[in-house]
C-alpha cells in the first residue's frame, strides 16, 4: 500500500537526527504525527567514515513504531547484510550503487527477502549508474549531501538531478519513487516536489524544530503542481 500510485508525497523523518537518549519518545512522537515512514540510516564505518545504530536499536524502533521502516545502509558489500535487515523489520532497504557489485542481483535479493528495494546515489554519482535498473528498483534515493553525517548543507544541484531522473522515469512510464535525503527543510521541500520528488527525508529540520509534529505537518501539506500528474 505504501508504494502504490500516490496523490501526495511521503515524509520520512530521519531518526538519526533524534535525541538518542530519548529514542522511545521520538518514535512515539512520529507515531502520532503525519509522518509516513521512519527513515533509518545505518553506517558501517567503512563505506562512510562513521558508525550509527546497530540491529538491536533497529529492532527496538520496529517494535515500538506503527510506521514502516525505510532503511538506508551505507555499507560496503551490502549483499551480505540484506537478510539481516529483513529479519530486523525493515520495510524497504536502500543500498548504494557505488557499493554494490551487482545491482540486479542485489535488488532481486532484497525483493526475495520481502522488502522494497531502493538504490542510493551519492551527489557526484551520475544517473547513468542506475539507468539499467530503473524498472526493477522500487525507489531511487538521491543523496543531497555527502553520506555519513547529519546536519550538512543541501546541495543545490539536487534539483536538476531529480528533474532528470523524473524525466527518465516518465519516458518509460516507470512508477519507481524518487526519494531525496539530506538537508531537506521547509525552504527547499516545495522545489523538490516540483522537480519530481515523491519521498522527502528530513532530519535536523524536524528534530531541531520547536514543534516537530508541526514541522512534519508543514512538510506533509506542501503541494506541487506535479503531484496531480503523478
N, C-alpha and C positions, 0 to 999 in steps of 0.2 A: 504493500500500500504506500510505502514511503517513496518509492521510485517511480510511481505512475506519473502520467502527464498531469502537470500542475497548473492551477490558475494563480498561484502565488509562489514566491520564493521561500526557501527554508533558511532558518537561522540555527547555526550550530556553535554555541558558546564553547570556547576552548578552556577546558578545566585546568590546563597548565597555568593559567593566569590567576587561579583562585588561591585563597589562603589555605595552604595545606594543613595548617594546624586546626582548621575548621572545615575540612573537606566534606564531612557529612552535612553540615549546614549549607554549604554551597550546592550540593546535589539536591537537597530539599528545596532550595530556592529555585533551581532550574526546573524541578518537577512541577512547580506551581506557576511557572512563567509561561510565556508564549513560545519558548524555545521548541524546536522540532527534534533536534539531535543533541547529544553531548559529544563534542569533538575531543578526542584524546590523543595527544602527541606522545609517542614513545620513542626514545632515542637510545642508541647502543654505545655511544662514546667512541665509535669508530667512523661511521659514515658522517656523523657530525661530532664536533668536539664537546659534547655534553651528554649527560645521562639524566633521564627523567624517571617516571614511575615504572614499577615492575608489575608482574602478574597479580600479586596479592592486592595491590591498590586498584587495579583494573577490575578484578573480581568483586571488590567491595563496592565500587561505583555501580557495577552491573546489578548487584544485589539490592542496592538502595534506590536505583533510578527507575522511573517509569518511562524514560526516553531511550531510544535506540543509541547505541554507542558507535560513533563514527571514528574509527581508529586509524591514525596516520602513523606508520612506522618509518623512522629514519634509520634503517638497518642496512648493513652490508649482508649479502646473501639472504634476502628476505624469504626466499622459498623455504628455508629451514625452519621458519617460525610461523608459517601460516596456520597450521593446525592448532598450535598453542593459543593463538589469538581467537580462533573459533571456539575452542574449549573454554576460554576466559569470558566469552559472551559478546564478542564483537558482532555488530550487525553488518557493518561494512569495513573493509580493510583496504587502505590505500598504501601502495608500495611505490618506491621511487624508480622511475625509468632508468635513472643513472646507476642504480644498484642491481637491477635485475639482469640476469644472464639470458633469460628468455621470457619476454613479456607474455607471449601467447600461452606458454606452459604455466606460468605463474597465475595468470588470470583464470585459467581452467582449474587450477588447484584451489584458488580462493572460492570459486563457484562450487566446486565439489565439496568443499568444507562447509557449505551452507551460507556463505556471506556474499554480499555485493562487492564487486571488485572496482577499486579506484586506482588510477595511475597518477602519481605526483610528478610535477616538473619543477625543477629549480628555476629561478628567474632567468638565468642565462641559457637554459636548455631550450632549443627550438622545438616548435610544434611538430616538425617532421619526425621527431623521435617517437611519436605515438600515433602517427597517421595510420599505420597499418593495423592498429588495434582499436580504432575508434568505435567500430561496430561491436566489438567483443567486450569492451570495458563498459561498466555502468556509469562511471564518473571519471572526469579528468580534473585533478586538483592542481590549480595554478598557484604556485607559491609567489606571493607578492613581497616577500622578504627572503633573505638567505636563511635556510632552515637551521635550527639548532637552538635558538634563543628567542624568547618572547620580548615584546616591547620595542621592536625595531620600527623604523620609519617605512612607510608604504612606498614601493617603487612605482612611479607614475607610468612606466612602460607597460604595466599590467593591463591597463585599459585596452590598449591596442592588441595585446596578446589575446585577451578574452574575445574581442571583436573578431579577430582572425579565426580563433577556434570555433566560435559560433557560426561563422560563415562556412567553415569546413564541414561542420555537422549538418547545417541546413541544406547544403548542396546534395548530400547523400541521405537526407531525411533521417539522420540518426537521432535517437532520443537520449543519448548519453548526456548526463548532467555535467555542468561546469561549476566547480567549487573554487572559491578564492580564499586563501588563508594568508594572513599576515598584515597587520596594520590597518585592518578594516574598522571603520568607525562611521559615525553619522555623517561626516563630511564627505566621504567618498563612496558610501554604500549605494546611493541612488545612481551615480555614474557607472558603477559596476553592474548594476541591474540593467541599465540602459545598454551597456555593452554586450549583455547576454548571459550574465552570471545567474545561476539557479540557486546556489547554496553559498551563504556568507558565513565564514568562520570569524568570530570576533572574540578576542581575549581581554586585553587590557581595557579596551573601551567599555566593556561590560563590567568586569570585576573591579575596576577602579572608579566606576561611576558612583555618584552619591546614592543612586537608586538603581540597582542592577536590573530589577524586574521592569522598571520603566524604560531603561535603555533597550532591553530586548524588545519591548513593545514598540518602541520607536523604530527600530530596525525592521521588525516584522511588518509594520504597517506602511512602510515605504512602498510606493508604487513605481512601475516602469511601463512606458508605452509598449515595450517589447513583450511584456508578460501576457498581454491579451492575445498574442500571436503564438505563444509557446505551445 
